[in-house]
Amino acid sequence: MTYPIVIYGHSILRKISAEIIKDYPGLNQLIEDLFETMYNSEGMGLAAPQVGKSIRLFVIDGKPVAEDEPSLAEFKKVFINAHITERCGELQPMNEGCLSIPGLREEVMRESHIRIGYYDENWEHHNEVFDGYKARIIQHEYDHTEGILFTDKVSPLRRRLLKGKLTAISKGQFEASYKTILPGQKIK
């Protein structure tokens, strides 16, 4: 099943997500649906809050950018109840976008190395270190489970300059090739 994507301005994108238990109802189907929704929307990561579920779950598949970043060719992962325990390394700039903020891209500074604890889809616990592009993708999706959007990480001046564009997006003034849920619309 393909879910619609929740758009900037919707309150669920600002909530800190809840941890889930191993017996979370329909978890395997939800994981499958997140991947399907992500692929349908041409993303490389998708967090549960972006489809209206305020739980600590996100999926990543780096294959779409593997031509430019060969290390991402086999980087497909499920993160359940993830917690970043360490961020270090140089702050690195990179242009980011988000399915929940269609048509907007901005340069964001993120740490180059992270340590993250999480469960995979088989409920095996991992405590891993990631760097470079992998660390960036994980941080972006992880932020969704913390109620943080990439636009929160741009400079205060850029944020002020983006205010009009973000307001327009929250009112549905954007183009997207996927179904969306605007602020104020009910999540099914």
N, C-alpha and C positions, 0 to 999 in steps of 0.2 A: 504494500500500500504506500502511496506517495502522499505525504502530508503537505499542507500549505505551510509556508514559512512566515513566522511572526515578524512583523516589521517594526522598525525603530519607533519608539514612543509608547509601545505596549508595555504595561507594567510588569508582565512576567519576565521581560528581559532585564529587569533591575533587581530581581529577587535572588537571594542566595539560595541555591538549590539544596534539597534534602538528600541525605544519603539513602540508599535503598538496601533491602535485604536480598539474600540469594533467591528467595522464593517470590520476588516481585512479580506480580501477575503479568503474563505475556511478555516477559523480558526478552526472550530470544526473538520473538516476532518484532518487537519494538526495535531491537538492534538491526534486524534485517531491513525494516522499514526506514530506519535512519540512513543506512547505506543507500537504499533505493532512492530516497528523497534527495540525498546529497548528489548522487550521480545525475538524477533528473534535473537538478538545479545547477549542474556544472560546478559544484564546489569540491573542495578537497578536505573539508572538515565540516562537521555538523554536530551541534550540541542539542540535547533534549529540550532545553528552554526555547530554542528556536522553532520547535514544532509544538510549543505550548505545554510542555511537561517539565515542571520545576524539580527535576531530579539530577543527581550528579552522574551524568552519562554523556559521553561524546564519542564520536567515531572519526577516524582519519584514514584517508587513502591518498598518498602522495603521487600516485601514478600519473595524474594529469600533467605534472610538471617534471616528470622524470627525464624528458629530453634535455631540459636545462639543468636539472639537478639529479644526476644518475643515482645518487644514494637513496632517492625516494621511490625508486621503481618498485620495491617490495615493501614499502612502508605503509602497511595497512594494519590498523590497530583499533581495539575497543578499550575505552577507559571508563571504569565504573568506580565511583566513590574516590576519585583521584584527589590527591593533595600534593601540591608542590611544596617541598620541604626546604629547597635551597635554590637560589638564583644567584649566579655569579658570572664573571667574565665581562668583557666589554659590552657597553650598550651599543647595539648595532642598528642603523636605520634600514628600514625596508618599506616599500610600498605595500599596503594591505587594503583589502576590501572585505566585505561581509555580505552574506546572502540576506541578512536582516536589514542591511542598509544599501539597497540596490543602487548601482550607478555612481557610488562614491568611493574614491580611493584616496588614501593619505599616507604620508610617511610616518612610521611609528618606530620609536626606539624601544628595543627589548634586549634583555640580557642574552648573551650568547650560549650560556650553559644553564641547565636546570637539573634538579633531582626531583623525581616524582614517584610517589607511592600510589598504586592503583590495583584494581582487580581487572582481569580480562574477562572475556565472555564465558570462560570455563570456571570462573571464580578462583583462579590461581592468583595469588598476590605477587606483585612485582615492585621492586624498588630500584629504579633505573635512572641513569644519567643520559641526557640527550644534549646535543649541541647543534649549532648552526640552524639550518632551515627546519629540521625536525623540532628543535626546541621552540622555534617561533610558532610553528603551526600548533603545537601542543599548548603553548601559552595563550594563543588567541582563543582556542576552543575552551580551555580551562577557565579563562576569564568569563565566558558565558555562564558557567556554573557558579560564579561569584557575583553575578549581576553587573559585570563590567563589559563595556563595549570598546572597540579599538579607538573610537573617536574620543574616549575619555583620556587616552594616552597621548594625544597630540598636544602641542603647545597651547597655552591659554589664548594667545593671539589667533592661532589657526581655529581654535574652538569657536571664538567669537565670529570669525569670518565664515565658518560653516553653519552657523545657527539658522540662517535662512534656508539653506539647502536641506538641513535636517528637518526643519519644520515642514517644508514642502513634501519630503519623503513620508513623514508621519501622516500627512493628509492624502497620501496616495498619488502624489505627483511624481511618478517614476515609471519606467518601463522595466518589466521583468518577464522572463520566459517561463516562469513558474507561478503557481497559485500562491496567494499571500493572505495574511490576516492583518488588517490594519488596527491601530489602537482604537479601542472602543468596540471592536467586533468581538463576538463571543468565540472562544476556542471550543471546538467540538471534541 
